[in-house]
Amino acid sequence: MAKRRNKCAKLHCREATAIGGLCQKHHDENERKHHRYMEAADVLHTGSVDGEYIRQGPLRDELQKIQKWWRQVCGAVNAERQHPVLKDETESAMSWCIGIAQEIIDAERELRAGGVGDDEMRQYRRRQLWERFENLERGLMSNGVARLENRR
């Protein structure tokens, strides 16, 4: 029989466990991350944020671009094969798509609330993820390093 933890399973946390081996704070943090992931997956499938389609403009264009990648990545992962461009990084591309979608959701919500929407930091975070796809399209690894089969 496994010994029950009385301290949070999160590294360096000494709080008492509340739910699933985590303290309340870390459990809530995991719940927020999961909810954010599910919202991103939903927008990748439906194109809508909070039941409304993203308004026309650069965010919608970018969403449609990442939706194309998402469909290809999901198809490859579900068929248990490598994508011809993404190769051994096919599964990693799922998290890149989710990351881009999360930033698009945040920008769209801020625009709807009358804010700036797509600020420099959001653009920067998305740009970092888009560079991974661009590197792979050029035949490199996602980090920009030449693939072993191309180094001769």
Secondary structure, 3 states (H helix, E strand, C coil): CCCCCCECCCCCCCCECCECCECHHHHHHHHHHHHHHHHHHHHHHHCEECCEECCCCHHHHHHHHHHHHHHHHHHHHHCCCCECCCECCHHHHHHHHHHHHHHHHHHHHHHHCCCCCCCHHHHHHHHHHHHHHHHHHCCECCCCCECHHHCC
